[in-house]
Amino acid sequence: MKKILIFISLLFAAIAASGQNPEDEYVLHGKVMDQNGEPLTGVLVFSENSFKGGVSDENGNFSMDTWKGDRVSATILGFVTQTFEIAGQDNVVIRMEQDIEQLEETVVIGYGTINRKELTSSVSTVKAESLNKVVGTTVSNALKGKVTGLRIYSTSGAPGTQASITIRGGSSINKSNEALILIDGVPGSLSNVNPQDIASVEVLKDAASTAIYGSRASNGIIMITTKEGSNQKLTVNANVSYGYQNASKRIDRLNAEEYLSVVRPALARSQYASLLTQAHPAGTGNTETSAFSTRYLRHGETLADGWRWMWDPISPRKVLIFEDNDIEDELFEGGSIINAYLSLNGGNDRNKYMISAGYVGDTGYTPERSWDNITFRANNTYSITRKLKLISNISAYRTMSVPYANEAAIFSRGVHLSPAIRGVMADGTDSPGWDQNYQNPVYLINNIVNKRNDYGFRGILGLEYEIIDGLKAKVSGSYNAAVMHREYFEKANVYNNLRNANYYGSIDQTSQIDITLNYDKTFRKDHKISAVAGVSSLYYNIYDYNAQAHGGSKDDIYTLNAASEYDSATSTRERERMNSFFARATYSWKEKYLLTASIRGDGSSRFARGNRWGWFPGISAGYVMTEEPFMQDARWLSLLKIRASYGATGNNSVGRFDYQGLWGSSTAYVGASTWLPSDIPNTALTWETSSQADVGLDISFLENRINLVLDYYDKITSNLLFNDKLPNTSGFGSVDKNIGKVRFWGFEAQIDARLISRKNFSWDFGANVSWNMNKVLKLPDNGNYKNRVGGVQFSDDYYAGVGGIAEGERMYSVVGYKVSHILDTAEEAANAMYDERAGGYDPATGTKEQGRKIAGDYEWVDKSGDGMITPKDQYVLGYLVPTTTGGFNTSFRIYNFEVYANFDYALGHVIYDRQISLVNAGMQDGTLTPTKDVLDYWQKEGDAAGTEYARFDINDGSNDGQWNHYRTSDRNTYKGDYLSFREFKVAYNFSHKLLNKARIQQCQIYLSGQNLYCWSEYPGYMTEYSSSNRNLSDGNYPQPRIFTLGLNITF
Amino acid sequence: MKKFKIIAVSFLISLAASCSLDILPDSSVSNDSYWKTQNDVEAAVNGIYTQMRNQLDSWKWIYWFEARSGNMAQGMTSCGIGSYIENEITPSLNDVSWSTLYNIVAQANAVINNAGRAEFHDTAVHDKLLSEAYFFRAWCYFQLVRLWGDVPKITNFISSLDDPQLYPERSPKDEIYQLVLDDIAKAGELNTEKSIESRNRVSRAAILMLQTEIYLWMYRVEKASDQYLAMAETAVDEVLEFPGLQMLGNYRDVFETENNSEIIFALYYDLLENTSQYGTLLCQSSTLVPEEYRNNPIPVNNSNNRIKFSDSFCSRYLDKTPGDTRASYICDEIESGGTVYRYTLKYQGEMNGNTRAFTTDTRMYRLAEAYMFKAEILALKGQDAEACSMLDKTVSRAYGNDRFYSAKALTGDDLMDAILDERMIEFAGECKSWFDLIRFGVVFERVEKLIGRENDKQGNILYLPVHNDSISRNTKIKQTPGYEN
């Protein structure tokens, strides 16, 4: 509340800065026209002294208060601002000229900028208006669906969590595929910058554009440029919004009555029938102190409020009573997001500044989960002399969040507990759940205190000196520090009363020095040269510390001084340095033939002497056909450019000391220190090298109203840093070696069009699609067919391996069985094939026979044709990574209203699921809630005609179970294709006439939504990605659906 | 002015480029630079013990050394023990991978191959540390060869990718037995100190116990010469005379008191180091046991009860002699609400707040076993009366009778059976039952699930199959005949 008050008073203070009005004021009339004599609408004509003015109407007419001697400016986007002095005339005609400079887009590339027309490599730009059309809290989410070649996927929807980004599939198999993030030229992460401080985001995709960053560039680069000051008078922009959020996805599952009607019979026919009378969610042995509620109705007892009853499905004359509590209802309580942002932008010819402050208060929609972020920025350019400029970018942020210490325990496990859980225990506390691994989420959340503070400072200080005309020298130094500390405390509870306390954190420092020389010159009108050369040194200095203790006696003191037993205290430090040389030259002739070449040399401390230095060249060329004389008449085609590029980049993401082989200290023995080797030495280690070729086409029609960008690329990474598994007799699990080759290729297409553009109605449409494929070319020799690593292999059948990674095959495959049909009768089951994985427990006889099937089981497809179902019968069921990603967006403007919608989609991946199959396989002794599908599962002979699903069993995935549902198969590997209605906005812009009176330039009130709906087949929480650990230990926090009401005002 | 600018710029450039790229790790040590002082070797030897704890998790102890004998059964919650009890073991089961033992061997090899590089002031200290490393290498290979038969023989510390032993083949078991014999002999030569400094570390007494066990196995199972029986007797006699060792009067105390005088070598578990000693698998579940019995007397923990002593164990051994004071400590039952809760008090650790921590040290060798070995040797030599009186020394506290077996005057096969029965009870749950059955030559008679299966898996039924992962990582390794797919 206090924050909002301060904010509002600042707003009024700014408004109050007004000028004086002299007595000889009169009304001036006039008309504004463009260079062709056409009237111009919406031009703001105002006095620079009094700030009073008017806006030109449909005929170009305007009127305003002014006086003789007043200075008046006429300004509108896309035209050169006109300023003149009033000579006392009644009427005035103002002619405005189109600002060619502004119309030509400037693109930020490494160590400089270039005109979009002259760009010969593959770079996509997202400008601030598009990025922040719907104001969100994270940069990565704001980029979804807006850029070709980017796959952006959320692995958790928790507040403040960034999504993961890969560009063109990445470049590696075992090492990181994450893009390099540069904020104003300095490495950082997306959470270091407030999205509203960003002027543009450039995505550098091909080798030629990224080669200038050499050894870190193989995965592409995301360059963030923050807003800089202007030399116009002070503009103040404020954006305030308030939003409501709740989970965008719920799992469709059984209620308590359905649960009991399915699980009790399943227990009765299993080996775990003893649980039917015990303190189990489906058992009748629950007492007043049990965590679950199910039991028989006692003689003479009346049903308590909130309890339900049913006939016991296995003893029909007994009455079961139980509570019905859906844990999702408890967890998904709903929450709010407050987002407030203020920026001041202005200056004069000497000094340009931009100052901003932002606040986000995100309470999350689940209990005790929040994220508060305060950011501050001051970007300043000061001209000391005409030739010498001082540039400073300073930003700071403070994030206070309360994350979940173990998100998987809540959303991958605890949330699935049976609805027969007691809502509240007799003493008013929450039910603890089943056991330590499957706790009631609300109980777990209330018992864990986990607070995290992040403080960051980023500062860049630079001096730019113009030596001679066109030649500039620049020295800049930057220092970033990110301090994180985290407080963890577990209150005494049923599962653990040790009161574990943990205090840990890190200090992450990055410093960088850049010295560059820029040269820009146009010779004899036709020859344009632009060159840059420089050196750079980057240094990382990181401290980590961690202290643990337990044994305190109070639940409300979280610090370690209250603990009685000290468990451990450690700290570590790591340093790294990289020195670099780089140069780039761009030449264009008549703006028709374009050529760019660059080179970078990097020396890194991560590799041994002799392998330290790498050189990374890049070259690209372009031909702008529309600059040819014979093309000038085709007015409908405003741009046709063909470009091609080729270059080499590196990926240096090995551990900092991997080549040296390491010994590290380990747990003590009888209190004495122990050391164990952790890595085997590898002095030949060096970086992975990627070479990429890109061919592209830029076409624009109808005076740039329709723009098309097409790219085809082919990338080969050799010297793949392969985590080669070592024999398990060697004492080491694996080692990184540079062997192996992989290929990524694909195409991208992007179109954006201004379909209709009229005075009061306009309609824009944009769409993009990216297709990406990979293939492994070479792997270390390991004696297997295709040198297969991982997956399923057989020592006696050379060709039968499937899955894992193999030469000539696509990566990220999922291997499993295929269902042939359901064994409907006991006879069919007796004649079924021997199934190695099935435990063969037959409830009719109470005996076990390995490999035996019973009625209601799946019969699997016998791929190998040997009459048995063994691991050899597995297929590749699909791939974890989508082949096609993209998005489309559209916006309308009708009078003062604006409507905007953005969708994104991904096709071609499968969800490797353990969430839904965990519950539908009755795992954890049937204490979890199956989904509604289970009601349709096979129950008796004849059902196979009407259902696709085998019988529901308790512990189907145990050694004694049949593994119908728990086995990875085409029944539990879902298609991951999704279409998400990602952003939506309806806005009303107040008219200029109304605003003029309050001297406000622009004011918009809007209603927006995020993550509105996601169409997909997968019934679990997260569809945007699929992990190779089957979603078992992933966070799985569902993404929030957010509705926001906001106000954006500029004056 | 111009000159100044040029100098300034070149100075800045050289400054930027001259910052060194040689950065040594601040918090860890590289492989080459590790072996410098005596402390480094000590820390590496301590690492062997830590690896024994880390690598041999509770499942390995039970599955490899107990489960197949039929003395254990599934507890109240399912686990993978079924395959082992049934003796239907397949190469895809998690716990048939030998990597755990090789990881311990690797650490022992590190010490054996590199201890000489460090500076020692006192050769006795150096020798003692080396003897510990040899002990563990011998112990590990002794288990490897008995569990898998032919196994790779690794004696180098693999510290480079060019090492010839990086991709080994399976060596014949006779070679491995020879390595075991050489190593344990070496350990005995290096450590001649007749005292036990710490019962949590390998002393000469522990080395002698392992020697006895190895020689007895060679004699009885590998049909080696009589010399081995004599060597076994020499070794065990020295243990029986060892200072600092004495039988306790009460069976319970042997397990409730750490570092008591009966322990020769116990692997240390502690709240600050490792609380997952294998007793955790035998513990009951706090969710299932009715409240009035939780920790009173049934030890419970908030995890599942995976394993219990089997019905056949209880009827055949535990209940064999009425009045056996060990019985209720080893295994007892309480019935409540129609369910029988079978529990043990052995190896149940300590309470840490309201969580149970399994910190009872794993007693790998204790004095009672020395007496049992001596009894076995005497019986093999035909000295039945003396064997009986040795047996009595162990069990007198159990039956409250100094002459329980001497009075029965057992001979021949009956005596052997009695010795084995007593071992089954005395060392119940101490991970000795499986190899005891093989050593006494009765595994195909006493284990219900193995009756008549001598020729199963081409005669290799007593071995474990090689894990699929071992083969996929090194194609020179071939699966044991009988277990191929």
HADDOCK unambig.tbl for C-alpha pairs under 7 A between the chains (distance, minus, plus):
assign (segid A and resid 279 and name CA) (segid B and resid 288 and name CA) 6.61 0.50 0.50
assign (segid A and resid 435 and name CA) (segid B and resid 302 and name CA) 6.20 0.50 0.50
assign (segid A and resid 435 and name CA) (segid B and resid 303 and name CA) 6.63 0.50 0.50
assign (segid A and resid 436 and name CA) (segid B and resid 302 and name CA) 6.28 0.50 0.50
assign (segid A and resid 436 and name CA) (segid B and resid 303 and name CA) 6.88 0.50 0.50
assign (segid A and resid 495 and name CA) (segid B and resid 302 and name CA) 6.26 0.50 0.50
assign (segid A and resid 495 and name CA) (segid B and resid 355 and name CA) 6.91 0.50 0.50
assign (segid A and resid 496 and name CA) (segid B and resid 354 and name CA) 6.14 0.50 0.50
assign (segid A and resid 496 and name CA) (segid B and resid 355 and name CA) 5.70 0.50 0.50
assign (segid A and resid 497 and name CA) (segid B and resid 353 and name CA) 5.51 0.50 0.50
assign (segid A and resid 497 and name CA) (segid B and resid 354 and name CA) 5.57 0.50 0.50
assign (segid A and resid 497 and name CA) (segid B and resid 355 and name CA) 6.96 0.50 0.50
assign (segid A and resid 498 and name CA) (segid B and resid 353 and name CA) 5.56 0.50 0.50
assign (segid A and resid 535 and name CA) (segid B and resid 13 and name CA) 6.48 0.50 0.50
assign (segid A and resid 536 and name CA) (segid B and resid 16 and name CA) 6.44 0.50 0.50
assign (segid A and resid 537 and name CA) (segid B and resid 16 and name CA) 5.61 0.50 0.50
assign (segid A and resid 537 and name CA) (segid B and resid 17 and name CA) 6.87 0.50 0.50
assign (segid A and resid 567 and name CA) (segid B and resid 272 and name CA) 6.09 0.50 0.50
assign (segid A and resid 572 and name CA) (segid B and resid 27 and name CA) 5.31 0.50 0.50
assign (segid A and resid 573 and name CA) (segid B and resid 26 and name CA) 5.61 0.50 0.50
assign (segid A and resid 573 and name CA) (segid B and resid 27 and name CA) 5.85 0.50 0.50
assign (segid A and resid 574 and name CA) (segid B and resid 25 and name CA) 6.47 0.50 0.50
assign (segid A and resid 574 and name CA) (segid B and resid 26 and name CA) 6.00 0.50 0.50
assign (segid A and resid 576 and name CA) (segid B and resid 23 and name CA) 6.69 0.50 0.50
assign (segid A and resid 577 and name CA) (segid B and resid 21 and name CA) 5.99 0.50 0.50
assign (segid A and resid 578 and name CA) (segid B and resid 21 and name CA) 6.92 0.50 0.50
assign (segid A and resid 579 and name CA) (segid B and resid 17 and name CA) 5.78 0.50 0.50
assign (segid A and resid 604 and name CA) (segid B and resid 21 and name CA) 6.25 0.50 0.50
assign (segid A and resid 605 and name CA) (segid B and resid 21 and name CA) 4.59 0.50 0.50
assign (segid A and resid 605 and name CA) (segid B and resid 22 and name CA) 5.83 0.50 0.50
assign (segid A and resid 605 and name CA) (segid B and resid 23 and name CA) 6.13 0.50 0.50
assign (segid A and resid 657 and name CA) (segid B and resid 25 and name CA) 6.65 0.50 0.50
assign (segid A and resid 660 and name CA) (segid B and resid 30 and name CA) 5.51 0.50 0.50
assign (segid A and resid 660 and name CA) (segid B and resid 31 and name CA) 6.68 0.50 0.50
assign (segid A and resid 661 and name CA) (segid B and resid 30 and name CA) 5.45 0.50 0.50
assign (segid A and resid 661 and name CA) (segid B and resid 31 and name CA) 5.25 0.50 0.50
assign (segid A and resid 662 and name CA) (segid B and resid 28 and name CA) 6.68 0.50 0.50
assign (segid A and resid 662 and name CA) (segid B and resid 29 and name CA) 5.64 0.50 0.50
assign (segid A and resid 662 and name CA) (segid B and resid 30 and name CA) 4.41 0.50 0.50
assign (segid A and resid 662 and name CA) (segid B and resid 31 and name CA) 5.21 0.50 0.50
assign (segid A and resid 663 and name CA) (segid B and resid 28 and name CA) 6.18 0.50 0.50
assign (segid A and resid 663 and name CA) (segid B and resid 29 and name CA) 5.17 0.50 0.50
assign (segid A and resid 663 and name CA) (segid B and resid 30 and name CA) 5.88 0.50 0.50
assign (segid A and resid 663 and name CA) (segid B and resid 31 and name CA) 6.00 0.50 0.50
assign (segid A and resid 664 and name CA) (segid B and resid 28 and name CA) 5.26 0.50 0.50
assign (segid A and resid 664 and name CA) (segid B and resid 29 and name CA) 6.46 0.50 0.50
assign (segid A and resid 667 and name CA) (segid B and resid 50 and name CA) 6.83 0.50 0.50
assign (segid A and resid 667 and name CA) (segid B and resid 273 and name CA) 6.14 0.50 0.50
assign (segid A and resid 668 and name CA) (segid B and resid 273 and name CA) 6.37 0.50 0.50
assign (segid A and resid 669 and name CA) (segid B and resid 46 and name CA) 6.17 0.50 0.50
assign (segid A and resid 669 and name CA) (segid B and resid 49 and name CA) 6.86 0.50 0.50
assign (segid A and resid 669 and name CA) (segid B and resid 50 and name CA) 6.13 0.50 0.50
assign (segid A and resid 670 and name CA) (segid B and resid 268 and name CA) 6.66 0.50 0.50
assign (segid A and resid 673 and name CA) (segid B and resid 43 and name CA) 5.65 0.50 0.50
assign (segid A and resid 674 and name CA) (segid B and resid 43 and name CA) 4.32 0.50 0.50
assign (segid A and resid 674 and name CA) (segid B and resid 44 and name CA) 6.00 0.50 0.50
assign (segid A and resid 674 and name CA) (segid B and resid 46 and name CA) 5.11 0.50 0.50
assign (segid A and resid 674 and name CA) (segid B and resid 47 and name CA) 4.79 0.50 0.50
assign (segid A and resid 675 and name CA) (segid B and resid 43 and name CA) 5.36 0.50 0.50
assign (segid A and resid 675 and name CA) (segid B and resid 44 and name CA) 5.27 0.50 0.50
assign (segid A and resid 675 and name CA) (segid B and resid 47 and name CA) 5.51 0.50 0.50
assign (segid A and resid 676 and name CA) (segid B and resid 44 and name CA) 6.44 0.50 0.50
assign (segid A and resid 676 and name CA) (segid B and resid 47 and name CA) 5.73 0.50 0.50
assign (segid A and resid 680 and name CA) (segid B and resid 159 and name CA) 5.76 0.50 0.50
assign (segid A and resid 680 and name CA) (segid B and resid 160 and name CA) 6.58 0.50 0.50
assign (segid A and resid 681 and name CA) (segid B and resid 31 and name CA) 6.97 0.50 0.50
assign (segid A and resid 681 and name CA) (segid B and resid 159 and name CA) 6.49 0.50 0.50
assign (segid A and resid 681 and name CA) (segid B and resid 160 and name CA) 6.07 0.50 0.50
assign (segid A and resid 725 and name CA) (segid B and resid 473 and name CA) 6.38 0.50 0.50
assign (segid A and resid 726 and name CA) (segid B and resid 473 and name CA) 6.32 0.50 0.50
assign (segid A and resid 727 and name CA) (segid B and resid 166 and name CA) 7.00 0.50 0.50
assign (segid A and resid 727 and name CA) (segid B and resid 167 and name CA) 6.63 0.50 0.50
assign (segid A and resid 727 and name CA) (segid B and resid 470 and name CA) 6.73 0.50 0.50
assign (segid A and resid 727 and name CA) (segid B and resid 473 and name CA) 5.03 0.50 0.50
assign (segid A and resid 727 and name CA) (segid B and resid 474 and name CA) 5.48 0.50 0.50
assign (segid A and resid 728 and name CA) (segid B and resid 99 and name CA) 4.93 0.50 0.50
assign (segid A and resid 728 and name CA) (segid B and resid 470 and name CA) 6.12 0.50 0.50
assign (segid A and resid 729 and name CA) (segid B and resid 99 and name CA) 5.87 0.50 0.50
assign (segid A and resid 729 and name CA) (segid B and resid 102 and name CA) 5.13 0.50 0.50
assign (segid A and resid 730 and name CA) (segid B and resid 102 and name CA) 6.91 0.50 0.50
assign (segid A and resid 730 and name CA) (segid B and resid 106 and name CA) 6.74 0.50 0.50
assign (segid A and resid 730 and name CA) (segid B and resid 158 and name CA) 6.25 0.50 0.50
assign (segid A and resid 730 and name CA) (segid B and resid 166 and name CA) 6.06 0.50 0.50
assign (segid A and resid 731 and name CA) (segid B and resid 102 and name CA) 6.04 0.50 0.50
assign (segid A and resid 731 and name CA) (segid B and resid 103 and name CA) 4.37 0.50 0.50
assign (segid A and resid 731 and name CA) (segid B and resid 106 and name CA) 5.01 0.50 0.50
assign (segid A and resid 783 and name CA) (segid B and resid 475 and name CA) 6.26 0.50 0.50
assign (segid A and resid 796 and name CA) (segid B and resid 485 and name CA) 6.99 0.50 0.50
assign (segid A and resid 959 and name CA) (segid B and resid 80 and name CA) 6.00 0.50 0.50
